[in-house]
Amino acid sequence: MSDKYELIDAEKATLTETGEKKYTITTMCEWLGVSTSGYYEWRDRPDSATTRHRQFLALLIDKAFEESDETYGHRRVHAQLARWGQHCTPELVRDIMRDLGLVPCQPRPWRHNLTESDPCASPIPDLVRRDFTAEAPGRKMVGDITYIPTWEGWLYLATVIDCHTKEIVGWATDDNYKPPSSLPPSPWPPATIPSNQGRSFTPIGAAITPHRSSPPPWPHSTCSSRSAAPGSASITP
């Protein structure tokens, strides 16, 4: 019954294009099957304790939402109300936020872009041809660069992966992901995937496919990856 009275109370102020009332209270009461005296009694009735408590929570929820720069959802708003000494259920907070039209802003996390197009790079043949498998270890390897957030800033990690075993055979870390301007010549011809021809991959190649007669680039002795210092590569055959 209260829902019908609330609908009548909300629609009674609707006006036509000429400025006249679109619906009368008597007509709406007849449509909804309620009495006019019952509507006026409901309207003049003082708010219940539950309604007053809900209205008070709505003010606090709106304040907490505004102080959070409109980023708090109903769980964080509920926690803020608890810190203020107002205890209620999270479902009640979510229901009131829905009635108030409070939608938290949730920006996407910032992601670092490590692929910078190099307009000066010459075309590099795609010797891998999207085939990341190999018949034997050490025949085909690919590399990639990622970043790790630390307390001192971003740490960039470069890895070399064997396409046969799918194991990381070498890695290097540094505070800068861009390669130096001059690099020693590699004994293996580069074979970079065309979509990754950025500044960080073009000078060295994102994937390398050695010839069968080419010697491996790493020493025969095993090098522990844990002992590698930042900025140096560690290769484990």
C-alpha positions in Angstrom: 0.0 0.0 0.0 2.8 2.4 0.8 4.3 1.9 -2.7 1.0 3.0 -4.2 0.9 6.1 -2.1 4.6 6.9 -2.9 3.7 6.6 -6.6 0.8 9.0 -6.2 3.0 11.4 -4.3 5.7 11.4 -6.9 3.4 11.8 -9.9 1.1 14.5 -8.5 3.6 17.2 -9.5 3.7 16.1 -13.1 2.6 18.9 -15.5 1.5 18.9 -19.0 2.9 21.1 -21.8 0.5 23.8 -20.9 1.6 23.9 -17.3 -1.5 22.1 -15.9 -1.5 19.1 -13.6 -1.4 15.9 -15.7 -2.9 13.6 -13.1 -5.2 14.4 -10.1 -4.9 12.7 -6.8 -8.4 11.5 -7.0 -7.9 10.0 -10.5 -4.7 8.2 -9.5 -6.3 6.8 -6.3 -9.1 5.4 -8.5 -6.6 3.8 -10.9 -4.6 2.2 -8.1 -7.6 1.1 -6.1 -6.9 3.1 -2.9 -8.9 5.7 -1.1 -8.2 9.4 -1.2 -8.5 9.7 2.6 -6.0 6.9 3.0 -3.5 8.7 0.8 -3.8 12.0 2.9 -3.5 10.0 6.1 -0.3 8.4 4.8 1.1 11.7 3.7 0.4 13.4 7.0 1.7 10.5 9.1 5.0 11.2 10.8 8.0 9.3 9.5 8.8 6.0 11.2 12.0 5.4 13.1 13.3 3.2 10.3 12.6 5.9 7.7 14.3 8.6 9.9 17.3 6.3 10.4 17.6 5.6 6.7 17.5 9.3 5.9 20.2 9.9 8.5 22.4 7.2 6.9 21.8 8.7 3.5 23.4 11.9 4.7 26.4 10.1 6.1 26.8 7.9 3.0 26.7 10.9 0.7 29.3 12.6 2.9 31.6 9.6 2.9 31.2 9.1 -0.8 32.1 12.8 -1.5 35.1 12.8 0.8 36.5 9.8 -1.1 36.4 11.7 -4.4 33.5 9.5 -5.5 35.8 6.4 -5.5 34.3 4.4 -2.5 32.0 1.5 -3.2 29.4 0.3 -0.7 32.0 -1.9 1.2 34.4 1.0 1.8 31.5 3.3 2.6 30.2 0.7 5.1 33.7 0.6 6.7 33.7 4.4 7.0 30.3 4.4 8.7 31.6 1.9 11.2 34.6 4.1 11.9 32.1 6.9 12.6 30.2 4.7 15.0 27.2 4.0 12.7 26.7 0.3 12.4 24.5 -1.2 9.6 24.6 -3.9 7.1 26.6 -3.6 3.8 23.4 -4.4 1.9 21.6 -1.5 3.4 24.5 0.8 2.4 24.4 -0.5 -1.2 20.6 -0.1 -1.3 20.8 3.5 -0.1 23.7 4.3 -2.6 21.5 2.9 -5.4 18.6 5.1 -4.3 20.9 8.2 -4.2 22.5 7.3 -7.6 26.0 7.1 -6.2 28.2 5.2 -8.6 31.9 4.9 -7.6 34.5 5.9 -10.2 37.0 3.0 -10.7 39.8 4.1 -13.0 41.7 1.5 -14.8 45.2 0.8 -13.4 48.0 2.6 -15.1 50.1 0.3 -17.3 53.5 1.1 -18.7 53.9 0.8 -22.4 57.1 -0.9 -23.4 56.4 -1.0 -27.1 57.6 2.3 -28.7 57.5 2.4 -32.4 60.9 3.1 -34.0 60.3 5.0 -37.3 64.0 4.7 -38.2 64.1 0.9 -38.0 64.6 -1.0 -41.1 62.4 -4.0 -42.0 63.4 -7.1 -40.1 62.6 -10.5 -41.5 60.2 -12.6 -39.5 62.1 -15.9 -39.3 60.0 -17.2 -36.5 56.7 -16.9 -38.5 54.6 -17.2 -35.4 55.9 -20.7 -34.7 57.1 -20.8 -31.1 58.1 -24.4 -31.1 61.5 -26.0 -31.6 62.8 -29.5 -32.3 65.7 -29.3 -29.7 66.9 -27.0 -26.9 68.9 -24.0 -28.0 67.5 -24.0 -31.5 65.0 -21.2 -31.2 64.6 -18.6 -28.4 62.4 -15.6 -27.8 62.6 -12.7 -25.4 60.3 -10.2 -23.8 60.5 -7.3 -21.4 58.1 -6.6 -18.5 58.1 -4.3 -15.5 57.8 -4.9 -11.8 56.7 -2.2 -9.3 59.1 -1.9 -6.3 59.5 0.6 -3.4 62.3 2.3 -5.3 60.4 2.6 -8.6 59.9 0.4 -11.7 62.2 -2.6 -12.2 62.4 -3.8 -15.8 63.0 -7.5 -16.4 64.1 -9.0 -19.8 63.9 -12.7 -20.3 65.1 -15.2 -22.9 62.9 -18.3 -23.3 63.7 -21.5 -25.0 60.9 -22.4 -27.4 61.6 -26.1 -27.0 61.6 -26.5 -23.2 59.6 -23.2 -22.5 62.2 -22.5 -19.8 63.8 -19.2 -19.0 67.4 -19.7 -19.9 68.5 -16.1 -19.2 67.3 -12.9 -17.7 68.5 -9.4 -16.9 67.1 -6.5 -14.8 67.7 -2.8 -14.9 66.0 0.5 -14.1 65.8 1.4 -17.8 64.3 -0.9 -20.4 65.8 0.9 -23.5 69.0 -0.7 -24.9 72.2 1.2 -25.2 72.9 3.1 -28.5 75.8 0.7 -29.4 75.7 -3.0 -29.0 78.3 -5.7 -29.8 77.5 -7.7 -32.9 75.5 -10.9 -32.2 76.7 -14.2 -33.6 73.1 -15.0 -34.4 71.0 -13.3 -37.1 68.0 -11.4 -35.6 64.5 -12.6 -36.4 62.1 -10.2 -34.9 58.3 -10.6 -35.0 57.0 -7.6 -37.0 54.4 -6.5 -34.4 57.2 -6.0 -31.8 59.5 -3.8 -33.8 59.9 -1.2 -31.2 62.8 0.8 -29.9 63.5 -1.8 -27.2 63.6 -4.8 -29.6 64.8 -3.5 -32.9 68.6 -3.3 -32.2 68.8 -6.8 -30.7 65.9 -8.7 -32.1 63.0 -10.1 -30.1 63.7 -13.7 -31.2 66.9 -15.4 -32.4 67.2 -18.6 -34.4 70.8 -19.9 -34.4 72.3 -21.9 -37.2 73.2 -25.4 -36.4 76.9 -24.7 -36.9 76.9 -21.6 -34.6 78.3 -22.0 -31.1 76.0 -21.2 -28.2 76.4 -17.6 -26.8 76.6 -18.7 -23.2 79.7 -20.3 -21.5 79.8 -24.0 -20.8 79.9 -23.4 -17.1 76.5 -23.0 -15.4 75.8 -19.5 -14.1 73.3 -19.1 -11.3 70.6 -16.6 -12.0 70.4 -15.5 -8.4 73.9 -14.2 -8.4 73.3 -11.8 -11.3 73.5 -8.2 -10.5 71.0 -5.7 -11.7 71.7 -4.7 -15.3 73.6 -7.9 -16.1 72.2 -11.0 -17.8 72.3 -14.5 -16.5 72.3 -17.4 -18.9 71.7 -21.0 -17.8 72.2 -23.6 -20.5 
